[in-house]
Amino acid sequence: MQDNKPIRGGIRAGAGRKKGSSVYGETTKAIRVPESMIPEVRLMLSQRKLQTTDLAEVYKPDQQAPSISIPLFSSKVSAGFPSPADDYIEKTLDLNDLLIQQPDATFFVRAEGESMLGAGIHPNDILVVDRSLKATVGRVVICALNGELTVKRLKSIGDEVILGAENPDYADIIVKEGTDMLIWGVVTNVIHSL
């Protein structure tokens, strides 16, 4: 001490967070992230924290997926009475062409929970999300609501924005003024395993 004043600042033994005590089980580091990228970073971190999926399944970096052409038969498969099938292939189909309209604006995320069963979204389904599409009423969207990710149908009543569930066991979410909500993109396709 100098002039009877305590010394402030500096490193103190045993102070601060213990190494490896974060929700990720390892040390963390503060970084600066462009505001436009905050949704992607939060999405990756939330998936990492939950350890529900591989990060490669959550965020698609700026790379083109390899083209794989699969045969597409010209005849349709009847879901009612059977019909004779044609024995020839009309063309080949690349699932990237079918599912991804804007590669630079598209990412994949795995669904969790049962609030969207009525929209055909089941737990562990992979959602194809296009950030270039306008989020209009009636569309299924991915959004960050107060820092938590959710998938819901965008609805409105008057001036109120509503994130609607597609399961009667779950309540709709009314977005109040001042709520921190950011829509990340529109769900265009659901990849669902049988």
Buried (B, 14 or more C-beta within 10 A) or exposed (E): EEEEEEEEEEEEEEEEEEEEEEEEEEEEEEEEEEEEEEBBEBBEBBBBEEEBBEEEBBBBEEEEEEEEEEEEBEEEEEEEEEEEEEEEEEEEBBBBEEBBBEEEEBBBBBBBBBBBBBBEBBEEBBBBBBBEBEBEEEBBBBBBBEEEBBBBBBBEEEEEBBBBBBBEEBEBBEBEEEEEBEBBBBBBBBEEEE
